[in-house]
Amino acid sequence: ELAFEACAELINEICEKHKIDQRFTGDSLIKEFVGQNFRGMMLGLQKLYNFTMEQEELETYVRREEDAVIAKLKASLVACPGVDEQLEALQAGGKYKLSVVSSSAKRRVWASVVKVGQDKFFKEEEVYSAATSLPTPTSKPDPAIYLHALEKLGKTAAESIAIEDSKSGTLSGTRAGIKVIGYVGPYPADRQSEMEKVLRDAGAVVIMKDWQEFPDILAKL
């Protein structure tokens, strides 16, 4: 939500500049673009509203968005309830390699990891970004970033599991051949049933509402 609040301010500025009447809030962006990075959002908006941004203009806004989001995350971000306990158990067990695979710029992702104290679970070099880790920037649902991460980690899709909370992310993992756990915990209670269907339709093999469910889910996969 914090990231989308920052995005909304910039996207509304872009809409005004290009004489588009539509205005967005963080919530409306979440419904439309959750799981995509800012570059992906802008490509979608240009197609939807039939306007074109010059590459230099796009890159300027991409950099501004990254700075604005990082500032908000550093000020207010907190971890999902219960996740640290599960990460500690995975780390202590030593069976699994942990990695972050995101659409967002790596600088932003790592700032988030550090802010919530999860840098003790993840190595910075094993954080992969569709925006900045690939030769050509992309965004989920493109599976490219998952395929890149698998290659770098020396793992196959068959021996990997992803946890995703968005349609775009679930599609990305599924298209890379990875089993995806669909996590609906971040959503308000009145939206969880809706998002459960969205994630299942996108290919999630199981739905998780609370991190306490994770050990049993993992054991069954």
N, C-alpha and C positions, 0 to 999 in steps of 0.2 A: 504494500500500500504506500509506503514511504517513497519508493522509487517512482511509482505511477503519479504521485502528487507532483513530484519534480518534473516528470515528463509532460504532464498536462499543461503546466505553465509555458513551457517552450513550444509545445505543439499549438497552443492557442495563439502564441505570437506568430508562428508560421502561418496559421490559418488567416490571421488578420493581414499579414504581409501579402498573401496570395489571394486576398479578397474572397475567402471562403467563409460563409456565415456560421458554419458549425463550430461549436465550442465544446471542450471536453473537461471532465473532472477526473480525478484519480480513479474513482469507481467506474466511470463509463469506459475508461481505457482498459481497466482490468477485464471487464466483460468482453471487450472486443479483441484485446491483444495480449492477454496474459500468456507468458512463456516466450514471447518474442522480444528481441532487443530493440533499441531505439531505431537502428538502421532498418530493421524489418518493419517496424511500425510505419516509418516514413515511406517506404516503398509501397506498403499497403494503402496508405492515405493518398499518395499520388495517383495510384490506380483508381481508388474509390471516387476521388473528387476531380480527376482529370486535370491535374496540374503537374508541372515539372520543376524540380529543383536542380540547379546546376551542381556539379560534383563538389565544387569548392564550398558552396553554401551548405550542402549536406554535411560535409566533413566538419565544418565550423560548428554546426548544431550538435553533431555527435560528440564533439569534445566538450561543448558547454553542458550537454545533458549528463555526461559522465561526471564532470565536476560538481554539478548541482546535486546529483543523486548521492554521490559519496559524502557530501556535506550533510545531507539529511540522514543518511545511514549512520554516520559517525555520531550524530547527535542523539538518535532515538532507537536504533535497531536493537531488538532482543531476540534470543533464540526461541524456537518453537518449544513449548512445554514438553519435557520428557526426552528430548532428543539427546542431550548430553549423556544421560545415563546409558543409552543404547550405544552411543559412540564409544564410551569408556569400555563397555563390555566387548564390543567388536575389537577394539585395540588390544585389550588384555588377552583376548582369545588368540590373537595372532594368525587367524586362519584367512582373513580377508584383507585385501589391499583397499584402502579408502581413497576416493578421488572425488573432485567436484567437476561436473561437466555442465557448463552454463552457456546461455546465449549472450550474457552480458560481458562487457569488457573485463579482462582479467584484473585490472587495477581495482575496479569496483567490486568484483567478487572477493578478492583477497582482503580488501578493506572491511567487507562484511564479516568474513571469517575471523579476522583479528578482533573486530569490535565485540563479537559475542564470545571471544575466548576459545574458539574452536581451532586455532592454529596449532594446538597441541595434538590434534587428531589428523590434520591434513598438512602435507608438504606443499609449499608454494609452487614447486615445479610440477606438481601433479594436480594442478588446477588448470582446466582447459576451457577456453573461451571461443565460441563461434565468431565473436566479433574481432578477436585479436590473436588467436593462436593459429589460425589457418592462413595459407597463402592468399586466398581470396575471402574476405569477410562474408559471413552468411548468418543465418539465424535458424533456430529450430522453427518449424518441423523438419528442415533439412537434416538428415542423419549424419552429415559430414563430420560434425564435431564429436559425436559418439564413436564413429569409425576411427577418427584421428586419435582419440583417447585410448581406444583398444590397442591400436598399433603402438603407441608410446608406452603403454603399460605392459605390453607383451601378453595380453589376454585375448581370449576369444569371446564372442557374444554369448556362446553357450554356457560359459562359466562365469558370466557376469549378471548382476541384477542392478536395475536403476530404480530410483524413487523419484517420482515426478508429481507435481501438483497442477499441471496445466495440460490442455489439449495439445498444444504445440510440442511441449516436452515429451509427452507420452507418445505422440506420433514419431518424434525423432528417435527415441529409444527403440520403439517397436520396429521402425523401418531399418534400424541397424541390426535387428535380430536379437535384441536384448529383452529379457522378461522385465516388465515394468510394474512396480507397485504404485498404484494410484493413491496419492495422499490427499485427503480432503480436509484434514485438520485445520489448515489455515483459513478456511472459509467459514462465514457465519453459519450457525445451525440451520437457518432457513434456506441456505443455498447448498447444503451438503448433498442432499438427494439429487439435485440437479447436476452437480459436479460429478457425483458418482457415475451417473449415466454418461456424461460427457467423456470421462476418462475411460470407462469400460468400452464405449464405442470407438475410442481412439486406440484401443488395444491393451489397456491395463489388464493384467491377468488376475489381479486381486486388488481390493480396495482397503485402505488403512485409514481409520478415523483418529486413532490415538497412537502415540509411539509405544505405549505399553503393549500393543498388539504385535509389535515388530518381531520379537523372538519367535513366536509361534508361526507367523507368516513366513519368516525366513526358513525355518525348519521344514516347512511344507514345500518350499520351492527347491 
